[in-house]
Amino acid sequence: MKYELGRCLLQERLEERGMSREALAGELRYKPERLADYIENKRLMPLKTAISIADTVGCTVNELYELLPAESGRPR
């Protein structure tokens, strides 16, 4: 099955772990603004970044975004 990315769920994962954006940014040496862009769906996380974030937060990469079934009827 094909999926499309929905909204970013990073803020929810952080809240579940009691972690702040600033703490995550500091641990990964990212600017907090960069994480805010992901959380606010202004930018999409590159795979390498998503893997690093997921590992640090303690979730899977799939848990960082809503996964929506792709519309059917599109050519494969």
C-alpha positions as CSV (number, residue, x, y, z in Angstrom):
1,M,0.0,0.0,0.0
2,K,1.2,3.5,-0.8
3,Y,1.1,6.3,1.8
4,E,1.3,10.0,1.8
5,L,2.7,12.0,4.8
6,G,0.1,13.9,6.9
7,R,1.0,16.3,9.6
8,C,4.1,16.0,11.7
9,L,3.6,14.3,15.1
10,L,7.0,15.3,16.6
11,Q,5.4,17.6,19.2
12,E,3.2,14.7,20.4
13,R,6.2,12.4,20.7
14,L,8.1,15.0,22.7
15,E,5.2,15.5,25.1
16,E,4.8,11.8,25.6
17,R,8.5,11.6,26.6
18,G,8.4,14.8,28.7
19,M,11.1,16.3,26.4
20,S,11.2,19.9,25.1
21,R,12.1,21.1,21.6
22,E,15.0,22.9,23.1
23,A,16.3,19.7,24.8
24,L,16.0,17.7,21.5
25,A,17.6,20.5,19.5
26,G,20.6,20.7,22.0
27,E,21.1,16.9,22.0
28,L,21.1,16.8,18.2
29,R,22.9,20.2,17.7
30,Y,20.0,21.5,15.6
31,K,18.6,25.0,15.9
32,P,15.2,24.9,17.7
33,E,13.7,26.9,14.7
34,R,14.5,23.9,12.5
35,L,12.5,21.6,14.7
36,A,9.7,24.2,14.9
37,D,9.6,24.2,11.0
38,Y,9.1,20.4,11.1
39,I,6.4,20.5,13.8
40,E,4.5,23.3,12.1
41,N,4.7,21.4,8.7
42,K,6.7,24.2,7.1
43,R,9.5,21.7,6.1
44,L,9.6,17.9,5.7
45,M,12.3,16.0,7.6
46,P,14.9,14.4,5.5
47,L,15.2,10.7,6.2
48,K,18.6,11.0,7.9
49,T,17.2,13.7,10.2
50,A,14.0,11.6,10.9
51,I,16.2,8.6,11.9
52,S,18.3,10.8,14.3
53,I,15.2,12.4,15.8
54,A,13.4,9.0,16.2
55,D,16.4,7.4,17.8
56,T,16.8,10.3,20.3
57,V,13.1,10.6,21.1
58,G,12.7,6.8,21.4
59,C,10.2,6.2,18.7
60,T,10.1,4.8,15.1
61,V,10.4,7.0,12.1
62,N,6.8,6.0,11.2
63,E,5.6,7.6,14.4
64,L,6.9,11.0,13.4
65,Y,4.2,11.7,10.8
66,E,0.6,10.7,10.2
67,L,0.6,8.2,7.4
68,L,-2.4,8.6,5.1
69,P,-3.4,6.0,2.4
70,A,-2.6,7.4,-1.0
71,E,-5.6,8.1,-3.2
72,S,-6.5,5.1,-5.2
73,G,-6.9,5.4,-8.9
74,R,-3.5,6.8,-9.5
75,P,-1.2,4.9,-11.9
76,R,1.4,2.8,-10.2
